[in-house]
Amino acid sequence: MSVKHAILALLYQQNRHGYDIKTQFESMVHGQWPLNAGQVYTTLDRLTRDGLVEPLAEGDRDRKEYRITDAGKEALHQWLLTPVERSLLKDAFFFKLLCAQEIDFPRKSEILNRQRSSLIRHMMQLRQLRAGLDPKRHKAMIYLVEGGILHLEADMKWLEMLLEESEME
């Protein structure tokens, strides 16, 4: 997740001050990714330095508002059009399994079962989040949540395969 691009997207909608960026971001992601206020202001400083946003005159209650520049809009458009590269095998859990295999860890099935429990918990959380989303207002978030559920289901299928194989050993 790119804080820089999230800020550019929010400023693309309208001019905002730092705290508004933080609250709108958290609203956009339905509280799933907390954003530190300090990170917002540090990123705004960098975006200003790079000419992607510019501060406006201070508004009410001495809050400085920012707006996206044409260069910022172009940077946002380029980022949106750039495909996301995924590391197919660089996965923390997969690496954990490799390490367990390397040291001939005797409790590999316990590792798998604990991971399975974690996946079940995450799937339940996503399904609960999905149930609370309004299809008319939260379409993009619904797509994200459903994609997350599909990834978890694929991980679960893979874990089940590994568990079956470990039981045969």
C-alpha positions in Angstrom: 0.0 0.0 0.0 1.4 3.4 -1.0 0.7 6.2 1.3 2.0 8.6 -1.3 -0.5 7.5 -3.9 -3.4 7.3 -1.4 -2.8 10.9 -0.5 -2.6 11.9 -4.2 -5.9 10.1 -4.8 -7.6 11.8 -1.9 -6.3 15.2 -3.0 -7.4 14.4 -6.6 -11.0 14.4 -5.2 -10.7 17.7 -3.4 -8.3 19.9 -1.4 -7.7 18.6 2.1 -5.7 19.2 5.2 -3.6 16.5 6.9 -6.1 15.3 9.5 -8.9 15.1 6.8 -6.6 13.0 4.7 -6.0 10.6 7.6 -9.8 10.3 8.4 -10.8 10.0 4.7 -8.2 7.3 4.1 -9.4 5.3 7.1 -12.9 5.7 5.8 -11.9 4.6 2.3 -10.4 1.4 3.6 -13.0 0.8 6.2 -10.5 0.9 9.1 -8.5 -2.0 7.7 -5.2 -0.1 7.4 -4.5 2.4 10.1 -2.6 5.5 9.0 -0.3 7.4 11.3 -0.9 11.2 11.3 2.9 11.7 11.4 3.2 9.6 8.2 0.6 11.8 6.5 2.5 15.0 7.3 5.9 13.6 6.4 4.5 12.3 3.1 2.9 15.7 2.4 6.2 17.4 2.9 7.9 15.0 0.4 5.1 15.5 -2.1 5.4 19.2 -1.8 9.2 19.0 -2.2 8.7 16.9 -5.3 6.1 19.3 -6.8 3.2 16.8 -6.7 1.1 18.8 -4.2 1.1 22.4 -3.1 0.0 24.0 0.1 -2.8 26.5 0.0 -3.3 29.4 2.4 -4.1 28.3 5.9 -7.8 27.7 6.4 -10.0 27.7 9.4 -8.4 26.8 12.7 -4.9 27.3 11.2 -5.1 24.1 9.2 -3.0 24.0 6.0 -4.8 22.6 3.1 -3.1 21.0 0.1 -4.0 20.4 -3.5 -2.7 18.1 -6.1 -0.7 19.7 -8.9 -0.8 18.7 -12.6 2.5 16.8 -12.0 0.8 15.0 -9.1 -2.2 14.0 -11.3 0.2 12.6 -13.9 2.1 10.7 -11.3 -1.1 9.3 -9.9 -2.3 8.3 -13.4 1.0 6.6 -14.1 0.9 4.7 -10.9 -2.7 3.5 -11.5 -1.7 2.2 -15.0 1.4 0.4 -13.8 0.8 -3.4 -13.2 1.4 -4.6 -9.6 4.2 -7.1 -9.5 3.7 -10.0 -7.2 6.4 -12.2 -5.8 5.1 -15.6 -6.4 7.2 -17.5 -4.0 8.4 -14.9 -1.5 5.9 -15.6 1.2 6.5 -15.5 5.0 4.6 -18.7 5.7 6.3 -20.5 2.8 9.7 -19.5 4.1 8.7 -20.7 7.5 7.9 -24.1 6.0 11.2 -24.2 4.2 13.1 -23.5 7.4 11.1 -26.2 9.2 12.0 -28.6 6.4 15.7 -27.6 6.5 16.0 -28.4 10.2 13.8 -31.4 10.0 11.4 -29.9 12.5 9.2 -32.7 14.0 6.0 -30.6 14.5 5.4 -29.6 10.9 1.7 -30.6 11.0 1.3 -28.4 14.0 2.6 -25.5 12.0 0.1 -26.3 9.2 -2.8 -26.6 11.7 -2.0 -23.3 13.4 -1.8 -21.6 10.0 -5.1 -23.2 9.0 -6.7 -21.8 12.2 -5.3 -18.4 11.4 -6.7 -18.5 7.8 -10.1 -19.5 9.1 -10.1 -16.6 11.5 -9.1 -14.2 8.8 -11.8 -15.6 6.4 -14.4 -15.1 9.1 -13.3 -11.5 9.6 -13.4 -10.7 5.9 -16.9 -12.3 5.6 -18.1 -10.3 8.5 -16.7 -7.1 6.9 -18.3 -8.0 3.6 -21.7 -8.5 5.2 -21.5 -4.9 6.5 -20.7 -3.3 3.2 -23.4 -1.6 1.1 -23.1 -2.8 -2.6 -24.2 0.6 -3.9 -21.7 2.7 -1.9 -18.8 0.3 -1.3 -18.4 -1.5 -4.6 -14.6 -1.2 -4.7 -14.1 -2.3 -1.1 -16.4 -5.3 -1.8 -14.2 -6.3 -4.7 -11.1 -6.0 -2.5 -12.7 -8.1 0.3 -13.9 -10.8 -2.1 -10.5 -11.0 -3.7 -9.0 -11.4 -0.2 -11.5 -14.2 0.6 -10.5 -16.0 -2.7 -6.8 -15.7 -1.9 -7.5 -17.2 1.6 -9.6 -20.0 0.1 -6.7 -20.8 -2.2 -4.3 -20.8 0.7 -6.6 -23.0 2.6 -6.8 -25.5 -0.3 -3.0 -25.6 -0.4 -2.7 -26.1 3.3 -5.2 -29.0 3.2 -3.1 -30.6 0.5 0.0 -30.2 2.7 -1.8 -31.6 5.7 -2.9 -34.7 3.7 0.6 -35.3 2.5 2.1 -34.8 6.0 -0.4 -37.4 7.4 0.9 -39.9 4.8 4.5 -39.5 6.0 
